């Protein structure tokens, strides 16, 4: 019984330590994900914007390098915007092409200075 309690406590502490690690769950083989806790984007998911946004930006809990933003809209070919080379910083951004009114999805990819990759997507509407 005591061994079972000790093992349970050790596993609980290990889970807590992993939850506090900002890189926990991030490794090169990690699958693409939707926006994660602690990541904010502009435009944000579900936003309705008056006029075309000039930039896409993402703020992470730690420094990242934005790689690409792929814009898709119904009935249109995807537009891949490659971010220029830049140092890793917590808030990254890239200029966007002029967007016509419509509904868009922006799928982004980013990489940390240690090589871990992150990705996600947000949907927004341009009026």
PEBEL-V620591 format. One record per pair of residues at least 24 apart in sequence whose C-alpha atoms are under 6 Angstrom apart, sorted by the first residue. I is the first residue (numbers start at 1). J is the second residue. If there is no record, write none. Layout:
[[I,J] [I,J]]
//
This chain:
[[26,116] [27,116] [28,116] [28,117] [32,119] [33,119] [33,120] [34,120] [34,121] [35,120] [45,122] [45,123] [45,124] [46,123] [46,124] [47,124] [48,124] [48,125] [48,126] [49,126] [49,127] [50,127] [51,126] [51,127] [52,98] [52,99] [54,95] [54,96] [55,94] [55,95] [55,96] [56,93] [56,94] [57,92] [57,93] [58,91] [58,92] [59,90] [59,91] [60,90] [62,90] [63,88] [63,89] [63,90] [64,88] [64,89] [64,90] [64,111] [64,112] [65,110] [65,111] [66,92] [66,110] [67,109] [67,110] [68,108] [68,109] [69,107] [69,108] [70,106] [70,107] [71,105] [71,106] [72,104] [72,105] [73,103] [73,104] [101,126] [101,127] [102,126]]
//
